[in-house]
Every structure is written in C-alpha cells, then in structure tokens.
C-alpha cells in the first residue's frame, strides 16, 4: 500500500461515523415532525440500502387509499360486467 492510502483510512472511517450520526439525527427529526404534524400513524416506513454504502436509510411510502367515488365507479362497472355475463347464459 501507498503511504497516502494508509493516512486516508482513519479519515474515511471518521467520515463514515459522522454520516451514521447525522442519519440518526435525521431519523429523530423526521419522527418529531411526524408527531407534530400527525402524519406518523398513516405513514409506513421501509428501509432501503443506499448505493455504495452499508448505511440503511428510511424511505417513507404513504398508504394508498381509494376514494368513495372511485369505489362506486368500480362497483358499477363490475355489476354491469356480471349482468352482461349472466344475460348471455
């Protein structure tokens, strides 16, 4: 190994530790914001590994919900479909 590579190892290790600490602080800030805005219970958290890293970062995905109008539209379409199938028999 070269001398410059040996001197960079401690610096790289320190930067990785600082990145992990900052990620932890961001998680705490996100949790605090969720608690204050009331978005916490309706949000699912997934963990995704960042590219070229061993650190896991949370990825927030909102739960999908269908509106009442959309459900009614799908219901009418299914009833019409089944009525057409029944009429052909």
C-alpha positions as CSV (number, residue, x, y, z in Angstrom):
1,X,0.0,0.0,0.0
2,X,1.0,3.6,-0.5
3,X,1.6,5.9,2.4
4,X,-1.2,8.2,1.3
5,X,-3.7,5.3,1.4
6,X,-2.7,4.5,4.9
7,X,-3.2,8.1,6.1
8,X,-6.7,8.3,4.5
9,X,-8.1,5.2,6.3
10,X,-8.7,7.0,9.6
11,X,-10.3,10.0,7.9
12,X,-12.6,7.8,5.8
13,X,-13.6,5.9,9.0
14,X,-14.3,9.1,10.8
15,X,-16.4,10.5,7.9
16,X,-18.5,7.2,7.9
17,X,-19.1,7.5,11.6
18,X,-20.2,11.2,11.2
19,X,-22.5,10.2,8.4
20,X,-24.1,7.5,10.6
21,X,-24.6,10.0,13.4
22,X,-26.2,12.5,11.0
23,X,-28.5,9.8,9.6
24,X,-29.6,9.0,13.2
25,X,-30.3,12.7,13.9
26,X,-32.3,13.0,10.7
27,X,-34.4,9.9,11.7
28,X,-35.1,11.6,15.1
29,X,-36.1,14.9,13.3
30,X,-38.4,13.0,11.0
31,X,-40.1,11.3,13.9
32,X,-40.5,14.6,15.7
33,X,-42.0,16.2,12.6
34,X,-44.4,13.2,12.1
35,X,-45.5,13.5,15.7
36,X,-46.2,17.2,15.4
37,X,-48.0,17.1,12.0
38,X,-50.0,14.0,12.8
39,X,-48.6,12.1,9.8
40,X,-46.9,9.3,11.8
41,X,-49.6,6.6,12.0
42,X,-50.7,6.8,8.4
43,X,-47.1,6.5,7.0
44,X,-45.3,3.2,6.6
45,X,-41.5,3.2,6.9
46,X,-39.4,1.0,4.7
47,X,-35.7,0.5,4.9
48,X,-33.6,0.8,1.8
49,X,-29.9,0.5,1.5
50,X,-28.2,3.5,0.0
51,X,-26.0,2.9,-3.1
52,X,-22.3,2.2,-2.3
53,X,-23.0,2.3,1.4
54,X,-23.6,0.0,4.3
55,X,-26.0,2.6,5.9
56,X,-29.7,1.9,5.9
57,X,-31.9,4.9,5.2
58,X,-35.6,5.1,5.8
59,X,-37.9,5.5,2.8
60,X,-41.3,6.8,3.5
61,X,-44.2,5.4,1.5
62,X,-47.8,6.7,2.0
63,X,-50.5,4.1,2.1
64,X,-52.7,4.3,-1.0
65,X,-56.4,4.8,-0.5
66,X,-59.3,4.8,-2.9
67,X,-61.9,7.5,-2.8
68,X,-65.6,6.6,-2.3
69,X,-66.4,7.8,-5.8
70,X,-63.8,5.5,-7.3
71,X,-65.0,2.5,-5.4
72,X,-68.6,3.3,-6.5
73,X,-67.4,3.5,-10.1
74,X,-65.6,0.2,-9.9
75,X,-68.7,-1.4,-8.3
76,X,-71.0,-0.2,-11.1
77,X,-68.6,-1.5,-13.7
78,X,-68.4,-4.9,-12.1
79,X,-72.1,-5.1,-11.7
80,X,-72.6,-4.2,-15.4
81,X,-70.0,-6.8,-16.4
82,X,-71.6,-9.6,-14.3
83,X,-75.1,-8.6,-15.6
84,X,-73.8,-8.9,-19.2
85,X,-72.2,-12.3,-18.5
86,X,-75.5,-13.5,-16.8
87,X,-77.6,-12.3,-19.7
88,X,-75.6,-14.3,-22.2
89,X,-76.2,-17.5,-20.3
